Amino acid sequence: MIGRLTGILAEKNPPQIVLDVNGVGYELDVPMSTFYNLPAAGEKTKLLTHFAVREDGHFLYGFLTEAERFAFRQLLKVSGIGARTALSVLSGMSVNDLSAAVAQQELGRLIKIPGIGKKTASQIVLDLRGKMGNYVAENLFTEDEPVKSVFPALEDALLALGALGYSQKEVDRIKPKLKKLPEMSADEYIKQGLGFLLKK
């Protein structure tokens, strides 16, 4: 699985870009929120990625922030939402705005996005309610936080701990301790995290 890429931005043809990584050109689809903040072609950049395998091919999606990738992955879990629609949502509103719209059940804000009707907007609110706000509101992922400030593996580990049943408060308690550790795999972060959680 490809989790992130660092290379030279070779082409910019929204919503697709080409990132040259040691001579290999990776085609990535990105939301406009990421596209507008990319450097000029020819400059070095780092992107978090989501790799998808479908019957019609293999696809890479790129994001400048962890908040965007987190929101994208949550949107993919919504019934009836595919990658293109998820990208449209993130191109039409920020992650914080999406989180607020879901929390406040403001369908009107979602319907303003091209391709999002009332039925889809209702499904987004239904499926994401309680899943977006906790992480974004508690600043686990912030839109203006550089990718390098939090290791991608740590992000996955924190989400996994939450999925194991630990509360947001418990995860927040051990987060600073995990961030102080040397960079490691998600599995190692989970093991360390469980150790911290068991120490009351």
Disulfide bonds with the S-S distance in Angstrom:
none
